[in-house]
Amino acid sequence: MNSDITKLTGSIAKVIVGKDETITKLIAALLCEGHVLLEDVPGVGKTQLITALSRSIGGKFNRIQLTPDVMPSDIVGFTMFMQQEGDFVYREGALMCNFLLADEINRASPKIQSALLEAMEERQISLDGETHVLPKPFLVMATQNPVETYGTFHLPEAQMDRFFMKLSLGYPTFKEETDILERTEMHNPINNITEPAITTDDVLRMQEEVKKVRVTDEVKQYIVKLVSSTREDRNTILGISPRGSITLYKAAKAFAYIYDREYVTPDDVKNVAVSVLAHRIILSPQGKTAFSSNEEYITNLLKTCDVPSMSR
């Protein structure tokens, strides 16, 4: 594993017990300047995960609890007239940070969801004729509870498609939960991170290095074959758009970089495919009968699609 990534994952592991795969994929999204939707039940460590990541990098962390009464100004900020200065002054909203936890995004109104996702896509805020550029690096981890529907607003498919990955922490194993109890006995585990493992400049450097990872024509064709096969499948109503293939391409490069390789293998594509693609499709009634979830559909697709041989 890349030395800087090893430092980063080691620092996060001081807070989060297990969940190495989820942590690695979250870092891959960060290296690709992508954002993450974390769908999970309450209490499994979502806030701790993004807080640990921000502390390990030394970036500014904000958290906003999204409820129906949250206003757009809470997200993007607002301008107000300052009598002493005789001019309008911009007051920052929650978005003006390096790491934002948007908790329970499906509880926010569609207007708030749109304001948040627009800033995620454009990396800037336009307000009262002025543009405010968001800091770099910038990562949004939005969460939603899969078991609640009362008082929630469905996240439209077009907005779901803008998330780089959809991840889940899941419940810990028996051994992991025992370790969690021991860690929390004396103090909050987040206090285990006393100083950053890497800096924001290190992240920006790594983001540029990821772009240099090589991808062979065979692997590119494998990515396109995977994505395009979802578009004319009677098991799907909505297939994956070119944005999905671009995201899978970037994520595979990040995965190769994390494991200190200068080239992408088909296994890199397989390792990130479910997290990158599953939330971008809609299964047909037939597809829902054949597969219990979108994730199972993508997993089956990986098994049936021919894997290219590697010729570096």
C-alpha positions in Angstrom: 0.0 0.0 0.0 1.1 3.6 -0.7 3.0 5.0 2.2 0.9 8.1 2.7 -2.3 6.0 2.4 -0.9 3.6 5.0 -0.4 6.5 7.4 -3.9 7.8 6.7 -5.6 4.4 7.2 -3.5 3.7 10.3 -4.7 7.0 11.8 -8.4 6.4 11.0 -8.0 2.8 12.5 -7.3 4.5 15.9 -11.0 5.4 15.9 -12.8 3.0 13.6 -12.6 -0.7 14.4 -12.4 -2.9 11.3 -14.2 -1.7 8.2 -11.0 -1.5 6.2 -12.7 -2.0 2.9 -15.1 0.9 3.5 -12.2 3.2 4.7 -10.2 2.3 1.6 -13.1 3.1 -0.8 -13.7 6.4 1.1 -10.1 7.4 0.5 -10.4 6.4 -3.1 -13.4 8.8 -3.5 -11.3 11.5 -1.8 -8.4 10.9 -4.3 -10.9 11.3 -7.2 -12.5 14.4 -5.8 -15.7 12.5 -5.5 -18.5 12.5 -2.8 -19.9 9.6 -0.9 -23.4 8.6 0.1 -23.3 6.4 3.2 -26.6 4.5 3.7 -26.7 2.9 7.1 -28.7 2.5 10.3 -28.0 5.0 13.1 -25.2 4.4 15.6 -22.6 2.4 13.4 -20.0 5.2 13.3 -20.8 7.4 10.3 -19.9 10.7 12.1 -16.8 9.1 13.7 -15.6 8.0 10.3 -15.7 11.4 8.6 -14.4 13.1 11.7 -11.5 10.7 11.9 -10.7 11.3 8.2 -10.7 15.1 8.7 -8.5 15.0 11.8 -6.1 12.6 10.1 -5.6 15.1 7.3 -5.9 18.3 9.3 -8.7 19.8 7.2 -11.7 21.8 8.4 -14.6 19.7 9.3 -18.3 20.7 9.4 -21.4 18.7 10.2 -25.0 19.7 9.5 -28.1 17.8 10.6 -30.5 18.0 7.7 -34.1 18.4 8.7 -37.1 19.9 6.8 -36.7 23.3 8.5 -33.0 23.8 7.3 -32.7 26.8 5.0 -30.5 27.1 1.9 -28.5 29.9 3.7 -27.5 27.3 6.3 -25.8 25.3 3.5 -24.4 28.0 1.2 -24.2 31.0 3.6 -25.6 34.4 3.1 -24.7 38.1 2.6 -25.7 40.7 5.2 -25.2 44.5 5.3 -22.6 45.6 7.9 -23.3 49.1 9.0 -19.8 49.7 10.3 -18.2 48.8 7.0 -21.0 50.2 4.8 -21.0 47.1 2.6 -22.4 43.6 2.3 -20.3 40.9 3.8 -20.5 37.1 3.0 -21.1 34.8 6.0 -20.1 31.3 5.4 -22.4 28.3 5.4 -21.7 24.7 6.3 -20.3 24.0 2.8 -17.2 26.2 3.4 -14.9 23.4 4.7 -12.8 20.5 3.5 -15.0 17.8 4.9 -18.7 18.0 5.4 -21.0 15.5 7.0 -24.5 16.1 5.6 -26.4 13.9 8.1 -29.7 12.4 6.9 -29.8 14.0 3.5 -33.2 12.4 2.8 -34.7 14.5 5.6 -33.9 17.7 3.9 -36.3 19.3 1.4 -35.7 19.0 -2.3 -34.6 22.7 -2.4 -31.8 21.9 0.2 -30.8 18.7 -1.6 -30.4 20.7 -4.9 -28.4 23.5 -3.2 -26.0 21.0 -1.7 -25.6 18.8 -4.8 -25.0 21.8 -7.0 -22.2 23.0 -4.9 -20.7 19.5 -4.8 -20.7 19.4 -8.6 -19.5 22.9 -9.3 -17.1 23.2 -6.3 -18.3 26.8 -5.8 -21.2 28.9 -4.4 -22.8 31.7 -6.4 -24.6 34.1 -4.2 -25.8 37.7 -4.9 -23.8 37.9 -8.1 -20.5 36.8 -6.4 -18.8 33.4 -6.7 -17.2 31.8 -3.6 -14.8 29.0 -4.4 -14.9 26.0 -2.0 -11.6 25.0 -0.4 -9.5 22.0 -1.7 -9.7 19.2 -1.0 -13.5 19.1 -0.6 -15.4 15.9 0.3 -19.1 15.6 1.2 -20.2 12.5 3.0 -24.0 12.4 3.0 -25.9 9.9 5.1 -29.4 8.4 4.9 -31.2 5.9 7.0 -32.5 3.0 4.9 -35.1 1.9 7.4 -37.1 5.2 7.9 -39.5 6.7 5.4 -41.6 9.0 7.7 -40.6 12.6 7.3 -38.1 11.9 4.5 -37.8 13.1 0.9 -36.7 10.6 -1.7 -33.4 11.4 -3.3 -34.1 11.5 -7.1 -32.1 9.2 -9.4 -30.5 12.1 -11.2 -29.1 13.3 -7.8 -28.1 9.8 -6.7 -26.1 9.6 -9.9 -23.9 12.5 -8.8 -22.5 10.6 -5.8 -19.2 9.1 -6.6 -19.8 6.0 -4.4 -22.5 4.6 -2.2 -21.0 2.8 0.8 -22.2 1.1 4.0 -20.4 0.5 7.3 -22.8 -2.2 8.5 -22.8 -3.7 11.9 -19.5 -4.7 13.5 -18.5 -8.4 14.2 -18.7 -9.8 17.7 -14.9 -9.2 18.2 -15.0 -5.7 16.7 -17.9 -4.7 18.9 -16.0 -5.9 22.0 -13.0 -3.8 20.9 -15.3 -0.8 20.5 -16.6 -1.2 24.1 -13.0 -1.3 25.4 -12.0 1.8 23.4 -14.9 3.9 24.6 -14.6 2.9 28.2 -12.2 5.7 29.1 -12.7 8.4 26.5 -14.0 9.3 23.1 -11.9 7.3 20.5 -11.6 10.4 18.3 -9.2 11.8 20.9 -6.8 9.0 19.9 -5.9 11.1 16.9 -3.6 13.8 18.4 -2.1 15.1 15.2 -2.7 14.8 11.4 -1.1 11.8 9.6 -0.8 13.7 6.3 -1.7 17.3 5.2 -4.2 18.7 2.7 -1.3 19.5 0.4 -0.4 15.7 0.5 -4.0 15.0 -0.6 -3.9 17.5 -3.5 -0.5 16.0 -4.6 -2.0 12.4 -4.5 -5.0 13.6 -6.5 -2.7 14.7 -9.3 -0.6 11.5 -9.1 -3.8 9.3 -9.4 -4.5 10.9 -12.8 -1.1 9.5 -14.1 -2.0 5.9 -13.4 -2.1 4.0 -16.7 -5.1 2.1 -18.0 -4.8 -0.2 -20.9 -7.2 -0.3 -23.8 -8.4 -3.8 -22.7 -9.4 -2.5 -19.2 -11.1 0.6 -20.7 -13.1 -1.7 -23.0 -14.0 -3.9 -20.0 -15.3 -0.9 -18.1 -17.4 0.2 -21.1 -18.7 -3.4 -21.6 -19.8 -3.6 -18.0 -21.6 -0.2 -18.1 -23.2 -0.5 -21.5 -24.6 -4.0 -20.8 -26.9 -2.4 -18.2 -28.6 -0.2 -20.8 -30.4 -2.8 -22.9 -31.0 -5.4 -20.2 -34.6 -6.3 -19.5 -33.7 -6.5 -15.8 -33.2 -2.7 -15.7 -35.5 0.3 -16.3 -32.6 2.7 -16.1 -29.1 1.7 -17.1 -25.8 3.4 -16.2 -24.9 6.7 -18.0 -21.4 7.6 -19.3 -20.9 9.5 -16.0 -21.0 6.0 -14.4 -18.3 4.7 -16.7 -16.1 7.8 -16.1 -16.5 7.4 -12.3 -15.6 3.6 -12.5 -12.6 4.5 -14.6 -11.4 7.1 -12.0 -12.1 4.9 -9.0 -10.2 1.9 -10.5 -7.2 4.3 -11.0 -7.4 5.4 -7.4 -7.6 1.8 -6.2 -4.5 0.9 -8.1 -2.7 4.0 -6.7 -3.7 3.1 -3.1 -2.0 -0.3 -3.6 1.1 1.4 -5.1 0.7 0.3 -8.7 1.2 2.4 -11.8 -1.4 0.6 -13.8 -5.0 -0.6 -13.4 -6.0 -4.3 -13.4 -9.4 -5.8 -14.0 -9.5 -6.7 -10.3 -9.3 -3.0 -9.4 -12.4 -2.4 -11.5 -14.1 -5.3 -9.8 -13.2 -4.1 -6.3 -15.0 -0.8 -6.8 -17.7 -1.7 -9.3 -20.5 -2.4 -6.8 -19.9 0.7 -4.8 -19.7 2.9 -7.9 -22.5 1.4 -10.0 -25.2 -0.1 -7.9 -26.9 3.2 -6.9 -27.0 4.3 -10.6 -29.5 1.8 -11.9 -33.2 1.1 -11.4 -34.3 -2.6 -11.6 -37.3 -3.6 -13.6 -40.0 -5.7 -11.9 -38.4 -8.7 -13.5 -35.0 -7.6 -12.2 -36.3 -7.2 -8.7 -37.6 -10.7 -8.9 -34.3 -12.1 -10.1 -32.1 -10.0 -7.8 -32.7 -9.0 -4.2 -30.9 -5.7 -4.6 -29.0 -3.5 -7.0 -25.8 -4.7 -5.4 -26.6 -8.3 -6.2 -27.4 -7.3 -9.8 -23.9 -5.7 -10.3 -22.2 -8.6 -8.5 -23.9 -11.0 -11.0 -22.9 -8.7 -13.9 -19.2 -9.0 -12.8 -19.5 -12.8 -12.8 -20.9 -13.0 -16.3 -18.9 -10.3 -18.1 -15.7 -11.6 -19.7 -12.6 -10.4 -17.9 -9.7 -9.3 -20.2 -6.2 -10.7 -19.8 -3.5 -8.1 -18.9 -0.8 -7.0 -21.3 0.9 -4.1 -19.7 
